[in-house]
Amino acid sequence: MNYGITATEKNGDIYYFVNWSPLAKADRYAIITKVPAVAGIFEIYWMDEKNRLRLFFVEKTIYGGLRSEIRRVTDPDLCKDNESLRKILEEKEIWFRYVTTHSSNIMEDIIWCLMQTYNPEDTSIKHSGRYENIFLKESAPDKLMWVP
């Protein structure tokens, strides 16, 4: 299945459709065998004590590819220099999902849209500046209900 992004331009606006991968528990062997080594966007979640997913972070990756970046940020053995991150990775159940795209501009637009929902007061995230308005519709095989 292709977990990617389609885009439609109309009158100076852009309409993105994001088809997310299914949520998966972050296990090094599953990541190595199932996640493609291509550019894209990924989200990392941790499971709280009430079995609710909490968004940990959203990132884009170009050069390392989704496989290596998801593996790197979810493995406590690979983050020896960040003790607080390592502690969360060791103590919590970590989940991820991803979408592929090779366009850095599209990644900027999608992450900007996501952050408008996830954390609207964070004004440090910028979109590509190519469009007047950016619209985003998402599809995921699981019904994700995350808690901020």
Rosetta constraint file for C-alpha pairs under 8 A:
AtomPair CA 2 CA 19 HARMONIC 7.85 0.50
AtomPair CA 3 CA 18 HARMONIC 7.76 0.50
AtomPair CA 3 CA 19 HARMONIC 5.11 0.50
AtomPair CA 3 CA 20 HARMONIC 5.36 0.50
AtomPair CA 3 CA 21 HARMONIC 5.38 0.50
AtomPair CA 3 CA 98 HARMONIC 7.35 0.50
AtomPair CA 3 CA 99 HARMONIC 5.06 0.50
AtomPair CA 3 CA 100 HARMONIC 6.05 0.50
AtomPair CA 4 CA 18 HARMONIC 6.14 0.50
AtomPair CA 4 CA 19 HARMONIC 5.39 0.50
AtomPair CA 4 CA 20 HARMONIC 6.96 0.50
AtomPair CA 4 CA 99 HARMONIC 5.03 0.50
AtomPair CA 4 CA 100 HARMONIC 4.73 0.50
AtomPair CA 4 CA 101 HARMONIC 6.18 0.50
AtomPair CA 5 CA 16 HARMONIC 6.67 0.50
AtomPair CA 5 CA 17 HARMONIC 5.56 0.50
AtomPair CA 5 CA 18 HARMONIC 4.63 0.50
AtomPair CA 5 CA 19 HARMONIC 6.18 0.50
AtomPair CA 5 CA 99 HARMONIC 7.11 0.50
AtomPair CA 5 CA 100 HARMONIC 6.97 0.50
AtomPair CA 5 CA 101 HARMONIC 6.55 0.50
AtomPair CA 6 CA 16 HARMONIC 5.72 0.50
AtomPair CA 6 CA 17 HARMONIC 5.21 0.50
AtomPair CA 6 CA 18 HARMONIC 6.76 0.50
AtomPair CA 7 CA 14 HARMONIC 6.68 0.50
AtomPair CA 7 CA 15 HARMONIC 5.56 0.50
AtomPair CA 7 CA 16 HARMONIC 4.52 0.50
AtomPair CA 7 CA 17 HARMONIC 6.38 0.50
AtomPair CA 8 CA 14 HARMONIC 5.73 0.50
AtomPair CA 8 CA 15 HARMONIC 5.10 0.50
AtomPair CA 8 CA 16 HARMONIC 6.56 0.50
AtomPair CA 9 CA 13 HARMONIC 5.70 0.50
AtomPair CA 9 CA 14 HARMONIC 4.53 0.50
AtomPair CA 9 CA 15 HARMONIC 6.31 0.50
AtomPair CA 10 CA 14 HARMONIC 6.32 0.50
AtomPair CA 10 CA 15 HARMONIC 7.89 0.50
AtomPair CA 12 CA 131 HARMONIC 5.64 0.50
AtomPair CA 12 CA 132 HARMONIC 5.74 0.50
AtomPair CA 12 CA 133 HARMONIC 7.39 0.50
AtomPair CA 13 CA 131 HARMONIC 5.33 0.50
AtomPair CA 13 CA 132 HARMONIC 5.42 0.50
AtomPair CA 13 CA 133 HARMONIC 4.81 0.50
AtomPair CA 13 CA 134 HARMONIC 6.02 0.50
AtomPair CA 13 CA 135 HARMONIC 7.84 0.50
AtomPair CA 14 CA 131 HARMONIC 6.42 0.50
AtomPair CA 14 CA 133 HARMONIC 6.43 0.50
AtomPair CA 14 CA 134 HARMONIC 5.10 0.50
AtomPair CA 14 CA 135 HARMONIC 6.20 0.50
AtomPair CA 15 CA 134 HARMONIC 6.19 0.50
AtomPair CA 15 CA 135 HARMONIC 4.77 0.50
AtomPair CA 15 CA 136 HARMONIC 6.00 0.50
AtomPair CA 15 CA 137 HARMONIC 7.81 0.50
AtomPair CA 16 CA 110 HARMONIC 7.79 0.50
AtomPair CA 16 CA 134 HARMONIC 7.66 0.50
AtomPair CA 16 CA 135 HARMONIC 6.08 0.50
AtomPair CA 16 CA 136 HARMONIC 4.87 0.50
AtomPair CA 16 CA 137 HARMONIC 6.26 0.50
AtomPair CA 17 CA 136 HARMONIC 5.99 0.50
AtomPair CA 17 CA 137 HARMONIC 4.90 0.50
AtomPair CA 17 CA 138 HARMONIC 5.77 0.50
AtomPair CA 17 CA 139 HARMONIC 7.58 0.50
AtomPair CA 18 CA 99 HARMONIC 7.17 0.50
AtomPair CA 18 CA 136 HARMONIC 7.38 0.50
AtomPair CA 18 CA 137 HARMONIC 6.26 0.50
AtomPair CA 18 CA 138 HARMONIC 4.72 0.50
AtomPair CA 18 CA 139 HARMONIC 6.10 0.50
AtomPair CA 19 CA 99 HARMONIC 6.64 0.50
AtomPair CA 19 CA 138 HARMONIC 6.07 0.50
AtomPair CA 19 CA 139 HARMONIC 4.85 0.50
AtomPair CA 19 CA 140 HARMONIC 6.02 0.50
AtomPair CA 20 CA 97 HARMONIC 6.56 0.50
AtomPair CA 20 CA 98 HARMONIC 5.73 0.50
AtomPair CA 20 CA 99 HARMONIC 5.18 0.50
AtomPair CA 20 CA 138 HARMONIC 7.30 0.50
AtomPair CA 20 CA 139 HARMONIC 6.08 0.50
AtomPair CA 20 CA 140 HARMONIC 4.95 0.50
AtomPair CA 20 CA 141 HARMONIC 7.53 0.50
AtomPair CA 21 CA 97 HARMONIC 5.45 0.50
AtomPair CA 21 CA 98 HARMONIC 5.44 0.50
AtomPair CA 21 CA 99 HARMONIC 6.27 0.50
AtomPair CA 21 CA 140 HARMONIC 6.50 0.50
AtomPair CA 21 CA 141 HARMONIC 7.18 0.50
AtomPair CA 22 CA 97 HARMONIC 6.13 0.50
AtomPair CA 22 CA 140 HARMONIC 6.38 0.50
AtomPair CA 22 CA 141 HARMONIC 5.49 0.50
AtomPair CA 22 CA 142 HARMONIC 6.23 0.50
AtomPair CA 23 CA 95 HARMONIC 6.51 0.50
AtomPair CA 23 CA 96 HARMONIC 5.60 0.50
AtomPair CA 23 CA 97 HARMONIC 4.93 0.50
AtomPair CA 23 CA 142 HARMONIC 6.97 0.50
AtomPair CA 24 CA 95 HARMONIC 5.45 0.50
AtomPair CA 24 CA 96 HARMONIC 5.53 0.50
AtomPair CA 24 CA 97 HARMONIC 6.50 0.50
AtomPair CA 25 CA 93 HARMONIC 7.42 0.50
AtomPair CA 25 CA 94 HARMONIC 5.97 0.50
AtomPair CA 25 CA 95 HARMONIC 4.34 0.50
AtomPair CA 25 CA 96 HARMONIC 6.50 0.50
AtomPair CA 26 CA 30 HARMONIC 7.32 0.50
AtomPair CA 26 CA 31 HARMONIC 6.85 0.50
AtomPair CA 26 CA 71 HARMONIC 7.89 0.50
AtomPair CA 26 CA 74 HARMONIC 6.44 0.50
AtomPair CA 26 CA 93 HARMONIC 7.84 0.50
AtomPair CA 26 CA 94 HARMONIC 5.43 0.50
AtomPair CA 26 CA 95 HARMONIC 5.10 0.50
AtomPair CA 26 CA 96 HARMONIC 6.35 0.50
AtomPair CA 27 CA 31 HARMONIC 6.12 0.50
AtomPair CA 28 CA 32 HARMONIC 6.17 0.50
AtomPair CA 28 CA 71 HARMONIC 6.19 0.50
AtomPair CA 28 CA 75 HARMONIC 7.24 0.50
AtomPair CA 29 CA 33 HARMONIC 6.21 0.50
AtomPair CA 30 CA 34 HARMONIC 5.72 0.50
AtomPair CA 30 CA 35 HARMONIC 7.67 0.50
AtomPair CA 31 CA 35 HARMONIC 5.24 0.50
AtomPair CA 31 CA 67 HARMONIC 6.24 0.50
AtomPair CA 31 CA 70 HARMONIC 7.37 0.50
AtomPair CA 31 CA 71 HARMONIC 6.39 0.50
AtomPair CA 32 CA 67 HARMONIC 6.34 0.50
AtomPair CA 32 CA 71 HARMONIC 7.60 0.50
AtomPair CA 35 CA 66 HARMONIC 6.69 0.50
AtomPair CA 35 CA 67 HARMONIC 5.12 0.50
AtomPair CA 36 CA 65 HARMONIC 7.50 0.50
AtomPair CA 36 CA 66 HARMONIC 6.28 0.50
AtomPair CA 36 CA 67 HARMONIC 5.63 0.50
AtomPair CA 37 CA 64 HARMONIC 7.60 0.50
AtomPair CA 37 CA 65 HARMONIC 4.69 0.50
AtomPair CA 37 CA 66 HARMONIC 5.45 0.50
AtomPair CA 37 CA 67 HARMONIC 4.95 0.50
AtomPair CA 37 CA 68 HARMONIC 7.02 0.50
AtomPair CA 38 CA 62 HARMONIC 7.29 0.50
AtomPair CA 38 CA 64 HARMONIC 7.81 0.50
AtomPair CA 38 CA 65 HARMONIC 4.44 0.50
AtomPair CA 38 CA 66 HARMONIC 5.73 0.50
AtomPair CA 38 CA 67 HARMONIC 7.46 0.50
AtomPair CA 38 CA 100 HARMONIC 6.89 0.50
AtomPair CA 38 CA 101 HARMONIC 7.81 0.50
AtomPair CA 38 CA 102 HARMONIC 7.56 0.50
AtomPair CA 39 CA 60 HARMONIC 7.63 0.50
AtomPair CA 39 CA 61 HARMONIC 5.43 0.50
AtomPair CA 39 CA 62 HARMONIC 4.44 0.50
AtomPair CA 39 CA 63 HARMONIC 6.91 0.50
AtomPair CA 39 CA 64 HARMONIC 7.55 0.50
AtomPair CA 39 CA 65 HARMONIC 4.73 0.50
AtomPair CA 39 CA 66 HARMONIC 5.88 0.50
AtomPair CA 39 CA 100 HARMONIC 5.93 0.50
AtomPair CA 39 CA 101 HARMONIC 5.76 0.50
AtomPair CA 39 CA 102 HARMONIC 5.34 0.50
AtomPair CA 40 CA 60 HARMONIC 5.71 0.50
AtomPair CA 40 CA 61 HARMONIC 5.57 0.50
AtomPair CA 40 CA 62 HARMONIC 6.62 0.50
AtomPair CA 40 CA 65 HARMONIC 7.13 0.50
AtomPair CA 40 CA 66 HARMONIC 6.20 0.50
AtomPair CA 40 CA 98 HARMONIC 7.06 0.50
AtomPair CA 40 CA 99 HARMONIC 5.62 0.50
AtomPair CA 40 CA 100 HARMONIC 4.10 0.50
AtomPair CA 40 CA 101 HARMONIC 4.80 0.50
AtomPair CA 40 CA 102 HARMONIC 6.53 0.50
AtomPair CA 40 CA 107 HARMONIC 7.09 0.50
AtomPair CA 41 CA 58 HARMONIC 7.27 0.50
AtomPair CA 41 CA 59 HARMONIC 5.72 0.50
AtomPair CA 41 CA 60 HARMONIC 4.28 0.50
AtomPair CA 41 CA 61 HARMONIC 6.33 0.50
AtomPair CA 41 CA 66 HARMONIC 7.46 0.50
AtomPair CA 41 CA 98 HARMONIC 5.63 0.50
AtomPair CA 41 CA 99 HARMONIC 5.45 0.50
AtomPair CA 41 CA 100 HARMONIC 6.44 0.50
AtomPair CA 41 CA 101 HARMONIC 7.63 0.50
AtomPair CA 41 CA 107 HARMONIC 6.71 0.50
AtomPair CA 41 CA 111 HARMONIC 7.91 0.50
AtomPair CA 42 CA 58 HARMONIC 5.81 0.50
AtomPair CA 42 CA 59 HARMONIC 5.58 0.50
AtomPair CA 42 CA 60 HARMONIC 6.34 0.50
AtomPair CA 42 CA 66 HARMONIC 7.34 0.50
AtomPair CA 42 CA 70 HARMONIC 7.53 0.50
AtomPair CA 42 CA 96 HARMONIC 6.95 0.50
AtomPair CA 42 CA 97 HARMONIC 5.69 0.50
AtomPair CA 42 CA 98 HARMONIC 4.16 0.50
AtomPair CA 42 CA 99 HARMONIC 6.46 0.50
AtomPair CA 43 CA 55 HARMONIC 7.43 0.50
AtomPair CA 43 CA 56 HARMONIC 7.53 0.50
AtomPair CA 43 CA 57 HARMONIC 5.84 0.50
AtomPair CA 43 CA 58 HARMONIC 4.44 0.50
AtomPair CA 43 CA 59 HARMONIC 6.55 0.50
AtomPair CA 43 CA 96 HARMONIC 5.52 0.50
AtomPair CA 43 CA 97 HARMONIC 5.54 0.50
AtomPair CA 43 CA 98 HARMONIC 6.38 0.50
AtomPair CA 44 CA 55 HARMONIC 6.27 0.50
AtomPair CA 44 CA 56 HARMONIC 5.32 0.50
AtomPair CA 44 CA 57 HARMONIC 5.42 0.50
AtomPair CA 44 CA 58 HARMONIC 6.46 0.50
AtomPair CA 44 CA 94 HARMONIC 7.05 0.50
AtomPair CA 44 CA 95 HARMONIC 5.81 0.50
AtomPair CA 44 CA 96 HARMONIC 4.54 0.50
AtomPair CA 44 CA 97 HARMONIC 6.96 0.50
AtomPair CA 45 CA 53 HARMONIC 5.85 0.50
AtomPair CA 45 CA 54 HARMONIC 5.25 0.50
AtomPair CA 45 CA 55 HARMONIC 4.46 0.50
AtomPair CA 45 CA 56 HARMONIC 4.83 0.50
AtomPair CA 45 CA 57 HARMONIC 7.11 0.50
AtomPair CA 45 CA 94 HARMONIC 5.72 0.50
AtomPair CA 45 CA 95 HARMONIC 5.01 0.50
AtomPair CA 45 CA 96 HARMONIC 6.01 0.50
AtomPair CA 46 CA 53 HARMONIC 5.57 0.50
AtomPair CA 46 CA 54 HARMONIC 5.29 0.50
AtomPair CA 46 CA 55 HARMONIC 6.65 0.50
AtomPair CA 46 CA 56 HARMONIC 6.38 0.50
AtomPair CA 46 CA 92 HARMONIC 6.09 0.50
AtomPair CA 46 CA 93 HARMONIC 5.58 0.50
AtomPair CA 46 CA 94 HARMONIC 4.51 0.50
AtomPair CA 46 CA 95 HARMONIC 6.05 0.50
AtomPair CA 47 CA 51 HARMONIC 5.61 0.50
AtomPair CA 47 CA 52 HARMONIC 5.47 0.50
AtomPair CA 47 CA 53 HARMONIC 4.60 0.50
AtomPair CA 47 CA 54 HARMONIC 6.17 0.50
AtomPair CA 47 CA 92 HARMONIC 6.28 0.50
AtomPair CA 47 CA 93 HARMONIC 5.33 0.50
AtomPair CA 47 CA 94 HARMONIC 6.45 0.50
AtomPair CA 47 CA 95 HARMONIC 7.64 0.50
AtomPair CA 48 CA 52 HARMONIC 5.44 0.50
AtomPair CA 48 CA 53 HARMONIC 6.38 0.50
AtomPair CA 48 CA 54 HARMONIC 6.90 0.50
AtomPair CA 48 CA 92 HARMONIC 7.36 0.50
AtomPair CA 52 CA 145 HARMONIC 7.65 0.50
AtomPair CA 52 CA 146 HARMONIC 6.59 0.50
AtomPair CA 52 CA 147 HARMONIC 6.83 0.50
AtomPair CA 53 CA 145 HARMONIC 7.11 0.50
AtomPair CA 53 CA 146 HARMONIC 4.97 0.50
AtomPair CA 53 CA 147 HARMONIC 6.24 0.50
AtomPair CA 54 CA 146 HARMONIC 5.38 0.50
AtomPair CA 54 CA 147 HARMONIC 4.97 0.50
AtomPair CA 54 CA 148 HARMONIC 6.01 0.50
AtomPair CA 55 CA 146 HARMONIC 6.51 0.50
AtomPair CA 55 CA 147 HARMONIC 6.92 0.50
AtomPair CA 55 CA 148 HARMONIC 6.41 0.50
AtomPair CA 58 CA 111 HARMONIC 7.45 0.50
AtomPair CA 59 CA 111 HARMONIC 7.69 0.50
AtomPair CA 60 CA 107 HARMONIC 6.57 0.50
AtomPair CA 60 CA 111 HARMONIC 7.94 0.50
AtomPair CA 61 CA 65 HARMONIC 5.69 0.50
AtomPair CA 61 CA 66 HARMONIC 6.27 0.50
AtomPair CA 61 CA 69 HARMONIC 6.99 0.50
AtomPair CA 62 CA 66 HARMONIC 7.93 0.50
AtomPair CA 62 CA 102 HARMONIC 7.27 0.50
AtomPair CA 62 CA 104 HARMONIC 7.59 0.50
AtomPair CA 64 CA 68 HARMONIC 5.79 0.50
AtomPair CA 64 CA 69 HARMONIC 6.13 0.50
AtomPair CA 65 CA 69 HARMONIC 6.26 0.50
AtomPair CA 66 CA 70 HARMONIC 5.84 0.50
AtomPair CA 66 CA 98 HARMONIC 7.66 0.50
AtomPair CA 67 CA 71 HARMONIC 6.08 0.50
AtomPair CA 68 CA 72 HARMONIC 5.96 0.50
AtomPair CA 69 CA 73 HARMONIC 6.13 0.50
AtomPair CA 70 CA 74 HARMONIC 6.05 0.50
AtomPair CA 70 CA 96 HARMONIC 7.85 0.50
AtomPair CA 71 CA 75 HARMONIC 6.07 0.50
AtomPair CA 72 CA 78 HARMONIC 5.95 0.50
AtomPair CA 72 CA 79 HARMONIC 7.55 0.50
AtomPair CA 73 CA 78 HARMONIC 7.48 0.50
AtomPair CA 73 CA 79 HARMONIC 7.29 0.50
AtomPair CA 74 CA 89 HARMONIC 6.48 0.50
AtomPair CA 74 CA 94 HARMONIC 7.06 0.50
AtomPair CA 75 CA 79 HARMONIC 7.00 0.50
AtomPair CA 75 CA 89 HARMONIC 6.84 0.50
AtomPair CA 76 CA 80 HARMONIC 7.10 0.50
AtomPair CA 76 CA 85 HARMONIC 7.79 0.50
AtomPair CA 76 CA 86 HARMONIC 4.91 0.50
AtomPair CA 76 CA 87 HARMONIC 7.67 0.50
AtomPair CA 76 CA 89 HARMONIC 5.52 0.50
AtomPair CA 76 CA 90 HARMONIC 6.12 0.50
AtomPair CA 77 CA 86 HARMONIC 7.79 0.50
AtomPair CA 79 CA 83 HARMONIC 7.63 0.50
AtomPair CA 79 CA 85 HARMONIC 7.35 0.50
AtomPair CA 79 CA 86 HARMONIC 6.02 0.50
AtomPair CA 80 CA 86 HARMONIC 6.84 0.50
AtomPair CA 82 CA 86 HARMONIC 6.13 0.50
AtomPair CA 83 CA 87 HARMONIC 6.11 0.50
AtomPair CA 84 CA 88 HARMONIC 6.56 0.50
AtomPair CA 85 CA 89 HARMONIC 6.26 0.50
AtomPair CA 86 CA 90 HARMONIC 6.11 0.50
AtomPair CA 87 CA 91 HARMONIC 6.05 0.50
AtomPair CA 88 CA 92 HARMONIC 5.59 0.50
AtomPair CA 89 CA 93 HARMONIC 7.29 0.50
AtomPair CA 89 CA 94 HARMONIC 6.80 0.50
AtomPair CA 101 CA 106 HARMONIC 7.56 0.50
AtomPair CA 101 CA 107 HARMONIC 7.36 0.50
AtomPair CA 103 CA 107 HARMONIC 6.34 0.50
AtomPair CA 104 CA 108 HARMONIC 6.24 0.50
AtomPair CA 105 CA 109 HARMONIC 6.32 0.50
AtomPair CA 105 CA 127 HARMONIC 7.68 0.50
AtomPair CA 105 CA 128 HARMONIC 5.35 0.50
AtomPair CA 106 CA 110 HARMONIC 6.10 0.50
AtomPair CA 106 CA 128 HARMONIC 7.52 0.50
AtomPair CA 107 CA 111 HARMONIC 6.01 0.50
AtomPair CA 108 CA 112 HARMONIC 6.03 0.50
AtomPair CA 108 CA 126 HARMONIC 6.90 0.50
AtomPair CA 108 CA 127 HARMONIC 5.00 0.50
AtomPair CA 108 CA 128 HARMONIC 5.71 0.50
AtomPair CA 109 CA 113 HARMONIC 6.25 0.50
AtomPair CA 109 CA 126 HARMONIC 7.71 0.50
AtomPair CA 109 CA 127 HARMONIC 4.55 0.50
AtomPair CA 109 CA 128 HARMONIC 5.78 0.50
AtomPair CA 109 CA 134 HARMONIC 7.25 0.50
AtomPair CA 110 CA 114 HARMONIC 6.15 0.50
AtomPair CA 110 CA 127 HARMONIC 7.83 0.50
AtomPair CA 110 CA 136 HARMONIC 7.36 0.50
AtomPair CA 111 CA 115 HARMONIC 6.02 0.50
AtomPair CA 111 CA 125 HARMONIC 7.79 0.50
AtomPair CA 111 CA 127 HARMONIC 7.70 0.50
AtomPair CA 112 CA 116 HARMONIC 6.23 0.50
AtomPair CA 112 CA 125 HARMONIC 5.87 0.50
AtomPair CA 112 CA 126 HARMONIC 5.94 0.50
AtomPair CA 112 CA 127 HARMONIC 5.41 0.50
AtomPair CA 113 CA 117 HARMONIC 6.82 0.50
AtomPair CA 113 CA 134 HARMONIC 7.39 0.50
AtomPair CA 113 CA 135 HARMONIC 7.55 0.50
AtomPair CA 113 CA 136 HARMONIC 6.81 0.50
AtomPair CA 114 CA 118 HARMONIC 6.06 0.50
AtomPair CA 115 CA 119 HARMONIC 5.09 0.50
AtomPair CA 115 CA 120 HARMONIC 6.04 0.50
AtomPair CA 115 CA 122 HARMONIC 7.54 0.50
AtomPair CA 115 CA 125 HARMONIC 7.50 0.50
AtomPair CA 116 CA 120 HARMONIC 4.35 0.50
AtomPair CA 116 CA 121 HARMONIC 7.91 0.50
AtomPair CA 118 CA 148 HARMONIC 7.40 0.50
AtomPair CA 140 CA 144 HARMONIC 7.81 0.50
